[in-house]
């Protein structure tokens, strides 16, 4: 039975990878065509209505490309494919890049994003594209559960890592929102694939439930993890709860390695040891 389930999982991941690959190329071409039209290629100035329509089309296309890319990354990591480590990578630069990618959509929601990066973090070895995508997923989720006027805080911290009795350091990227919090009944399935959750006190569900699953796999592939802060307020709290205590915090942590020079490392998808 276990062998059969493994075969089914392999077939599923292969199917997702194949479909995603076939979709990404035409979607990318559509996005390029829309961008050309926005730039006025073809002659004639665009009216305000035409500009708005093209903007809506481009945003929708970029959303679909993002979903397809997520499926491809998830399939690759689930199959144990190696991640592409880059020496001399800057954690703070990738955080700023991830936030920059999400700011426009958050601004349309009336949500602000703040970034705190106290102190300095030395260059390290990681898969920049994947970690940036993981951070962007967390920021996007936080903005989606926020109401106009609320903020999302992205904070990077450096701490000692004593796992296994070996001295070292780890970097933690925390993303905190002021939304309704995470109900206790969905916490167990929060990081499962294709598990969508209601957004901001609404029965509406967005996405296909892969963002958190992918972000956790990315963290674990680097020897780290992604966790929901147990001390964050949840939606189980009563109506009299202080509004300042509402929200949720997701913490993505990675061991800070500045010595590894390999171009690739195997994707370790098992849970990393808990950090005290």
Buried (B, 14 or more C-beta within 10 A) or exposed (E): EEEEEEEEEEEEBEEBBEBBEEBBEEBEEBBEBBEEBBEEEEEEEBEEEEEEBBEEBBEEBBBBBBBBBBBBBBBBBBBEBBBBBBBEBBBEEBBBBBBEBBBEBBEEBEBBBEBEBEEEBEBBBBBBBBBBBBBBBBBBBBBBBBBEEBBBBBBBBBEEBEBEEEEEBBBBBBBBBBBBBBEEEBBEEBBEBEBEBBBBEEEEEBBEBBBBBBBBBBBBBBBBBBBBBEEBBBBEEEEEBEEEEBBBBBBBBBBBBBEEEEEEBEBBBEEBEEBE
